[in-house]
Each structure stands twice: as C-alpha cells, then as structure tokens.
C-alpha cells in the first residue's frame, strides 16, 4: 500500500497517496483545476498552462504567517508533498488562465457551429466557464486545409491547440509514430513526418488520437450522410449490425451511465430509423469462434505457424502488416466478426430471403474507426461478389444520427433482434473487452478438444483486467486421456505488443518452442470498449464500467458457448457444412500482406 501524505488545498486538508499530482490531489478534494492538455491515460505534458496554482510559503518577515509564492506551479506535473499548502483559485490565477484561453482562441477558427466537436469540445466548455464571449487579441488562424486522405481519420491542423495529446497517444500509447509536431512557434503543425499525408503514413486508423484530442482538430471520416441517403432510397434494402461494445456505450450520449446495457432499446431505435433488418455482430463473433477455434486446434496439432494470433482487430492487423510482417503467418486467417456477418448477410441471408444482394446495403455500427478502412482492405472483403460491408458508423456517429432523427433510445421499449443472423451467446458479447476473444475461444476449444459439454468455468479470471500483458496456462483434457497445456497471452494497447514479439523472436532464434500457443491482441486500451469511435471521455473508470456491462450481458445469456448457438448450428448444417470447409474459407477467411510504413 502506498504511503499517504497530507496537504492543504484552499484551506481544506487532503490525504492522498505519495506520488499524486496536485491536479489529482485537488480532485480528491472535489476541487476542479482547469486544464486542456492533461489526460489520465497519458503522462502530463504541462503544455496548456491552465492548471497553474500557487504554494503558500512562510513569510520571510514573519515565519508564523504564510503568503502566496509568486512562482506558479503546473498542477498536472507537480507532485504533492507532505505539508504543502496550495491555492488553486484566486484573482491572479483566474486572470492568467483567462488570458491563456484568449490567446488560444485567437489562433483557433471561430466556426463552432460547423465543428464536429460542437457541444463536446473541451476548449468550448472552458471558454464558457470563463464567460469568454469576445477575444481581445487579433485573430491569426493557420491557413492549412484539412487532411482528408484517410478513409478513417481527418486531421484539421487549424484547430490544433498544441496540447500534444494526439502525439503522445500515437507514439507512446500506440507505438505507431504517425503524428508529430512539425515546425516551430505559431506555425507548428500536428501531422505525419516530412509533411506526408495521413494515408501515406504509418497510421493504423485506431482513432485513439481522435478519442484523446480535446477539440475538433482530429475526427472520424463520417458516413452519416451516405447512410441517411441509403435509408431513404426505395431501391436499397438497408440492414444493420451492432458490435458487442456499442450496447454498453450508446446510452452515454443520452445521459445514461457508462456500462448501461441498452441492447433492446438500440434495436428499437435502429428500426425506427428505417432499417429493414437489425442483426447483431455478436452472431458474427460466435461464427468467428467456430472458424478461429478450429483453426487453432489444427495449428495445435502441427498444421500451421505457432503461436496463433487473433485477427478480429483491424488496427492490430494493420500494425502487424507494417511493423511485424515476420508474424503474418501467425495471424489467424479468420475474418473479423463484422466482415463475417456482412458476408453472410449478402449470401446466406440474401438466398434465404430471396433478396438481390446488390440491393442490400449493410451498415455496421462499430466502436472503431479502423473498421472504416477494414471494409475495403483487400479483395476478400468482397467475398459476396460486391463489397460486403457498405458503410461503418462509429458509436459516436450513431448517437448523432439518432438525435438528428429525434429518437431517444432510453425512452423506447426494448425490442428483440432479428433472427437468422442476430441471436448470440455470452461468448459473442465478451468480444468487446480485452481477454474476451481468448475467453470465448477457450470455452469452445475446451469442449471440442475434451469432448465435454461445457468447460469447468465460463470465467477465465487470469486473463481479465486492465494489465497490459496477461499470461496464463489452461489445461485441457483430451479425449484419449492425455492433457494439453495451452499457454495463452492477452495484450491490449499497441505499445505492449513489441516486447512480446521480441520474446517470441528470441525463442525462434534459439530454436525453442514458442512460449505461447495462442495470443490475443487488441489495439486499443481495454479492447473495443475503449475503441477510437466510442463516446468521448473514455478513461479507465469508463472502460471498467463498460467491461462490467458486457460481463453482465454474458452472464444473462441462456447460452454462453458459441458452438451451442442454435442459429450457428443452423448456419453450418444448412449452408457452410463445417468450420474450415471450402465455402467457409471463401466467405469467412482472408489473407495478409506486408505494407510499407510510409507509402508512396
């Protein structure tokens, strides 16, 4: 347990663990210090200068009295010490903060009504808090056009306030290094090295830069207009699918707490929007387990490179193709649940319903901006004969679209999902958090290898939680009486991947058996529940609440094993025949290629 210290903030005694910053010590005392550059996920950068505070020190003339030091401390990066006396708000501090805000606004476009972050902008909220309605300084905004080269992420350097969050996220949290500061002074730009366009940079489209940007300098490329037009096109048959983690985050824009499960209300809202069929990507996750699980069993028996890596996260797949091509043979060839669901909608469902697949318009609601890239990443994404997924909306975009159409999901009566490609198991829903894919796969792999009807436990606690790299060994009894020790590793947040790969390379160089058999990787911290397309304000407390919501959804499911999903059984008996058969390889599997970090 950390040593505790005591200090005084605005005359209020506070006890906090040693090593706590002044900013967080003040929060512990329910005192909010203004800031723009600080984020709990990142190391404090002290860039904005808003979190200044003053220390009370003994008066030289009368040591029994305390006076405010003229030196202003930045609370985000100043460690609280025992006995400190701090002032966070006074006339001088407020005046300096106001001036700092006015200087930032002088270099910021005045187009809030057209900004993607209008109403959700930290700078806008701060200006409102300080009652800033006019700027006393001449307005000088950079004349730089937005970078719209990427299909997922848009950069608008004009709106950048130089807080450095996006760069810290990209370089240190995600280990991608697609963004940096170019230039000096007021002409400093946030962009890829050498002025390259984002589409030609190492960007893996994870969207964590968007999630951490306090303003509208980075945002997702939006499909709202195209989806709206499709919903009102009588020639199109619009179908929607919803990713696991969306159901525990969509309530947030409508005032519900993180983790609130709004599955039935979400289905109702989507029908009210005009979708002909509402399916669930959780069904695609169950199909993923069937294909990926059987693929793993084949590799475990000597047919394929080991360890097997999961492949449902497009940000991780893109990173692997760019930074670790020597492990491409280890990637599972199974497509992501989204792409599996879409391929089946335009083949299996279309045939069953007698609908021309060319008329079907498939929309995927995803927590992830990289999904916007995935839908056209290779020819296998058009396994049905045309592009399988037509458009991707993030959780944020769906929230905006629902509001635009005057719908409030929290006030709707829950409705059921459509059958055939909608019903799911608990294993499908836990795909949304780190360790969930592994846990779902182990549930089915245990049953297939052992011949037992269910695993001894549905919860694999050793691979749950927010630790960046988690390891475990699961012993599975075989039908012949022997046992298989499956060594697993679960990784989330891309900066945690490289050290594990280095260990595996060392094993390979030494001629040793790989230390793991199965490795799950999710690009974003916490997994999809912390994806780059989720509602703003995602921090660990929010991630944990969303994870708990998905765990609750899993526990409520009558069926918690993917291979026991009745609709999965029908899919294989009526259409696919068996996992890894020729038809499933064509529809549900993909390939990989080495990609340059900087494209021409």
N, C-alpha and C positions, 0 to 999 in steps of 0.2 A: 504493500500500500504506500502511495506517495506521501511524503512529508507534507503537512499542512502549514500554511503561513497565514498570518493575519495582517490586514492593511485597512486603511480607512479611505473610502471613496465618497466624496461630497459629504463628509461627516458621518457616513454610515460604515460601521465595522463589517468587514467581509472576511470570510475564511475560505481559502481556495488551495488546491494542491500546488506544491512548489513547481515552478516552471510555467505557470499560467500567465498568459499575456495580460496586460492591463485591459485590453479590449474585452477579453473573455471574463476577467475578474469583474468588470463593470456589469457585464451581462448577468453574472451570478447574483448581482445585487439589484437586478431589474433596472439597470441604467443603460440606455442605448446611446452609444457614441457614434456619430455619423461616420460613414465610410463608404467608399466606392470600389477600392481595389482589393479589399480583403475577401477571402472565401475560405470556409473551413476545410475544403479539400486541398488547399494549396499552402505553401509556405508564404508567410507575409512578406510583401514586397515594399511596403511603405511608399507607394507611388503617388497616391492621390493627395495626401496631406490633409485630409479632412478629419482624421481621428486624433488630432493633436489634443494634448491635455497638459496640465501643469502639476508639478510636485510642490507641495508645501515643505519648506525647509526652515530651520531655526533662523530667526532674525539675528544678524551679527551684532546688532546694538543691544538686543535683549533676547538671549537664548531661550527664555521661557515662552516666547511668542513665536508663531510660525507665519511666514509670508510666502506668497507665490513666487517661485523661481521664474526669472524671465525666460529661461530655456523651456521650449515647448517639446514635449515628448510625443512620439508617434505611438499610440496605444497598441496598434496591431503587432508591432515588433519589439515592444519594450516589455521585459519580463517583470512581473510584480515581485517585490521583495518584502520580507517581513518588516512591519513597522512603517511602511510607506504611507504617506498622506497625499492623496491625489484629488485634484479638482478637474472635472470633465467639462463643466459648463460655467462660463462667466461671460461678461460683456466682450472682453478682448478675444476670447476663443471663438465666440459666435461671429464676431466681426471678421476674423481671419477666415473662418470657414465660408462665410458668405462671399468674401472676395474670391476665394479659390473656386467656388461654384460659378461665380460670374465670369471668371477667366476661362473656365472650361466651356461654358455656354457661348462665349464669344467665338470659340473655334468649332462650334457644333451647329449643324444645319437646324434651321427653325421650321422643320416640317413634321412635327409630332403627329398630326392627324393622318399622314400617309405612312408613318413608320410602322414596321411590323411589331415593334415593342410598345406601341402606344397603350398606355394603361398598365403595362407590366415592366416599365423601364425604371431602373434604379436611379438614374440621373433625374428623370422627370419627377419621381417621388421625392427626391432630395430637394429639388428646386421648389416643389410645392410646400415642403415642410419649412423652408426658409422664406416662404412668401415672395419668391423672386418672380416678378412679372415683367421686368424690364432689365436690359443689360447695359450697364454704363460704359462698356468698352466697345471699340469698333469691332464689327463682326468680320472675321477673316477665316473663311472656310476653305479647306483644300479643294481644288478643282480636279478631282480624280474620279473617273467613272467606276461603278461597282464591277467587281469581277464575277461574272455570271457563267464562267466557263465550265464549272462543275455542275453535274446534274443533281447534286445533293446540297451543297453549301454555297452561299453567296457572301462575298466579302464587300463591305462598303466602307473603305478607309476614311471617308469623310466624317463618319460618325464615331470613329475610334477616339477614345478619351485617354489612350496610352496607359491604361491601368496594368497591362501586362498579363492579365489572367489567361487569355487565349494562348499566349506563347508558352506560359508555364505549363498549362494543361497539355498542349501539343508536344512539347519537348520532354517534360519530366513525368507527367502522369500517363501519357500515352506512348512515349518513346517513338514518335513519328517524325518530328522535326520538319513539318511542312510550313510552319509560320515562324517569323522572326521580325524584329524591328529593323527597317531599312532607312538610312538617312539620320539626320540629327535635327534637334530643335523642333520648331513648329512644323517642319516639313517631314517629320518622321512618319513612316508608313508601316502598317502592320500587313505583311504579305510574304509570299514564299521568297526564298533566296534568289538573288540576281533578277528580281522583278518578274519571275516566271508566273504564269497563270496557275491558278489552283489546280486545274485539271491536269497540268503537266508536272505537278509537284508530288512529293511522297504521300500526300493526303490520303487517308483511308476512309474518309467520309463518315467517321464515327459520330460527328456532331457534338463532341464534348466542348469544343470551342464555342459553339452556339449556346450550350447549356450554361456555360460559365461567363459569357460576355454580359456585362451589366446593362448594356444599351443595345441599339439596333445595328451595331457595326458588323455582326455576323448573324445570319439567319438561314433557315432552310429554303431551298428552292421549292416553291409551292405548286401543288397540283389542284388546289381548291377550285379554280375557275374551270379547268378541264373536267373535273368530276361533276361539278354543278351542271355543266352543259350536257354531259352524258346522261345524268339523271332526268333531264328534260327532253332527251332525244327519243322519240317514239320508236325509232329503229334499233335502239340498243336495249339489251336485257341486262340490267345492272345487278351485279352480285357483289356482296361484300364479305370479307373475312376479318376477324379480330384477333390480334396477337394476345398471348396469355397475360402479359403485364399491363395491358391497356385497361383491363377491368378493375384494377386496383389503383389507377391514377386518373381516370377520366372524370371522376367525381370532384377532383380538386378545383378545376375552373368554375365549378358550380357551388362552391362553398363547403363541400364535404371534406373530411379529414383524409390525409394520405392513408392508403390501405383499405379504404371503404370499398366493399365489393359491389359494383353496380352492373353486373353482367346482364341480368334480365332487363333492367332499365335501358341499358345500352342497346340491346336487341330491339327494344320497342322504339327507341329514338331513331335507329337506322331504318326501320320500316316506315316510320313517319316521314323520313327524308325521301323515301321513294324507291328503296332497294326492293327488287323482286324476291330475292333470297338472301337470308342472313345466315352465313356459315361461321364456323369458328376455327381459327388456326390451331387451336388445341387438338382438333382432329388430325391436322397435318402433323402435329408433334407426335401423336400416337403412331402415325404411319412412319415417321422418321425413326422411332424406336424400333419398329419392326425391321426396317431396312438396315439401319446403323447397328442395331443389336446383333442381327445375324451376320453382318459384315465383320463385326468384332469377333464373333465366335469362329468364323473362318480364319481370321488372322491369328487368333489364339491357337488354332490348330495348324499353324505354319503356312497359311496361304495369304501372304501379304506382309508389307513392312510393319514393324512394331517399333514404338507403341502406336496405337491408333489415336488420332486427334479428332475431336468433334469438328463439324463443319457448318453448324447452323448459324454462326455469327459472320456476316459478310465483312465487317470491319477486320476481324481476325484473319479471315481468308485472304483479304486484300493485303494485309500486313505480311502474312506468310509468303504470298507470291512475290512481294517486293523485298522483304528483309531476310527471309529464311527459305529460299527455294530448294535447299537441300532436304527439306522436310515435306515437300509436296506429295511424295509417295505415301507419307504417313497420314495425310488428311483423308478422312472418310469421304467416299465419293457420293454419299447420300446428300441430296439437296436439303435446303433449309425447309422447315415446316411451311413457310409461306409459299415457296415455289412448288412444293409437293401439292399443297392444297389447290393452288391455281391450275396446275397441270391436270389434276383430277376433275376440277370444275369444267374445264373445256374439253374433256374427253369422257370420262365415266359419267358425270352428271349430265352433260350435253346429250350423250347417247340415251341415257335412261329417260330423259325428259323430251327427247326428240327436238332439241333446240339447235339451230345452226351455231356452231361455236364462234363463227365470225361475228355474230351479233352480240355475243356475251362480252360484257365489259366488267372485268374483275378489278375491284378496288380492295387494297389491303390496308388495314389500319394498324400501324406499327409504332413501336416506341423508339424507332431507329431511323436516322437519316441515311445510313448506308444502304438501307433497303431500296431507296430510290435508284441507287446505282445497280444493285444486285439484279433487278428485273431485266436488265439487258447486258449483263456481264459477259455472257457467252451464248453460243448458239443453242446450248442445252436449255436455256431459259425460254425457248420457244418450242418445247417438246410436243405441244399440241398441234403444231402447224402454223401457229401465229404466236405473238408474244403472250405468254401465259398470264402474267400479271400486267394489267394495263396502267395502273396508277397506284401510288403509295401516298397515303396521308399519315402524318405523324399524329400522336395523341393530341398535341397542341393544335394542329390544323383541324382535326375533327371537332375539338372543343369550340373553335372559332366558327366552324361551319354550322354546328348545331345552334349556336347563339344567333348566327345570321338568319337561320330559318325559324327563329322564335320558339325553339323547343327547350324545355328544361327537363333533362333526364331524371333528376331527383324527384320530380313530381309525377312521373309516369309509372303505371302499374307494370311490374316485371312480366316479360313475355318469354316464351321458350325459343330456343334456336331451331332453325330448320333442320330436318333430318337428312340422311344420306351422307353428308359431309360436315355435320355440325356437332353431334354428340361426342363428348370427350370423357377421358378418365382423369383421375387425380394426377397420374403421371404426366399427362399432357399439360396441365396447368402449371406444374412446377418448373417447366422450361424457362419461366420468366426470371428466375433468380440464380445467382451463381451456385453451382453444385447441383442444380435441379436436373439438368440434362443427364449428368452422370448418374444421379439417383434414380431417375426414370429408367435409364438403360440397365442399371444393375437389377432393378426389380424384375424386369423381363428376362435378362440374361440368367439370373439365378434360377428362374423357373424352367427355362429351356435346357440349361446345362444339367440341372439336378433332376428334372422330371417331376418336381414338386409343384403343387398348385399355387403356392404363394411363398414369398421369402419369409424368413423368420421375423423380419421387421420391415415396415414401409419407410421408416425414417432412418437415414444414414447420417447420424448426428456429426460424425467426424469430418464430413465434407460440407457442413453448413457453416454459416457465419461470414464475417467480413474480412477474415485474414486473407491476404493477397494470394498466397500459395498454400494449399491444403493437401496433405498426403494421407493415404490410408491403404490398408491391405484387407481385402474382403475374401474370405474363404468360402468357396462354393463346392458342395459335394457333387461328384459326378455320378452318372447312372451306373458306372462299372464299379463303384465302391471307393474309388480314389477321390482325391480332393484337388481343386485348382485354387491356388492363391493368386488373386487378381490384384495387382498393385496399381493404384489409381492416383491421379494428381488433378487437382482442380485449380485453375488460375483465372483470376479476373483482373482487369485493368492491364493494358498492354505493356506498361513498363515492367511488369512482373514476369513477362514471357521470356525475354532474352536470357536471364540467368538460368532458367530451367533448360532452355535449348542448349546452352553451353555445357551443362552437365551431361545431357544426352549425347552431345558431340564427343565429349571426353570418353564416355562409355564406348561409343562407336570406334574411336581411335585406338582404344585399348583392347578392342576385340571382345568386350564384355557384353553380356546380355543387357539390354536397356533396363534401367532401374524402374520404369513404369510400363504397364501394359495398355493403359487407357488414360488419355489426358483430355480434360475439358478446358476449353479456352473461351472466355467472353471478353470482348474488347473493353467494355465499359465497367466502371466500378460498381459492384453489386450485381452485374449482369444486366438483363434487359429492363429490370425495374428502374435502373439508373441510366437508361439509354438517352442518346442525344436529342431525341424527339419527344421526351416526356415533358410534363409541365415544368416551368421554371421554378427555381428554388430547391432543387434536389440536393440534399445533404445527407449524411449518414443516418440521421434520425428518420428522414423521409424514406430512404432506401429500406431501412429496417421495418418501417410500418407497412410499406408495400409488400415486402417479403412475407411478413406475418399474414397479410391478407391472402396471398397466394397459398400459403401453408394451410390456412383455414379453408380455402376453396378445395384444396386437395383432400383434407380430412372429411369434408362434407360429401364428397363424391361416393356414390354407391360402389362404383368400380374404380380401382386405383392402379390397375395394371393395364398397360397399353394393349397387350395381346388379348385381353378379355373384353375390349370394347366391341359390342355387337356389330356396330357399323364397320369397324375394321375387319372383323371376321367376314362380313358380307362382301366387303371390297375385294378381299383375296379369294373368296370362294366363287364370286360372280364375275370378277374382272381380271385381277392380277395373277391368279393361280397360287403364287407363293412368293415370299421375300426373295430378292435377288434373281428372280426369273427374267427372261428376256424382255418382257413388256415392262416390268418394273425398272429394269436397267435403263430402258429408253426414256421412260417418263419421270423417274424419281431419282436419277443419278446424274452426276456431272463430272467434269474433268478440270484440271488446273494448269496454269502456265506461268512461267517466270515473267514478271513485269518489271520494267525499269523504275527506279525511284523517281527519276526525272525523265519524263517522256519528251520526245521532240515535238 
